[in-house]
Amino acid sequence: MKRPIKFEHFQFVGDKRNLTAYDVDAMTDESIINELMEAGTYLCFGPDTATEARNRGYRLYDGPGSV
């Protein structure tokens, strides 16, 4: 999937509503990221790693049943 314009330099994007972190490079369902961008409840992590997302209390998205 192509990275969203606001996050073209970030691989991991978080959803503040449910504390889920998405690996945009590994996503196959674009509708999830599109809905997140429309809702405006997103953030990026610095450094841009899965470890930093977990340090902030986010769970990595692991498919439709993980949210």
Secondary structure, DSSP 8 states (H G I E B T S, - for coil): ----GGGTT-SEEEETTTTEEEEGGG---HHHHHHHHHHT-EEE-SS-SHHHHHHTT-EE--SGGG-
